[in-house]
Amino acid sequence: MEFNSAVIPFLVLLVLGVFPQFYLIRLLSKQVSREKINQIEDLSALWKMTIPPSSVLTEKGLKLQKWYRIYLVFIVIAATGIGLYLTGFSLSPISIT
């Protein structure tokens, strides 16, 4: 069995997209404003995701979140470009030979 180069874009997305998200969640959890949380009455509506919502983040947290979203868009575009390059811009399905 030989290595299928079409796996590379998925590995790029995994390494450069998913793993840094754990670090971002850790950074954003430290950027929650106590004043904004005190103004909200129903806290159960806020924590439906692991990432703190934008409504309770400080200015630094909002900036981190914005740049991470830009980073993710760039990574997805780059992985798509790599995938298209490796498959030869072909519309035919990838088959293991």
Secondary structure, DSSP 8 states (H G I E B T S, - for coil): ----GGGHHHHHHIIIIIHHHHHHHHHHHT-B-HHHHHH-S-GGGT-SSSS--GGGB-HHHHHHHHHHHHHHHHHHHHHHHHHHHHTTT--S-----
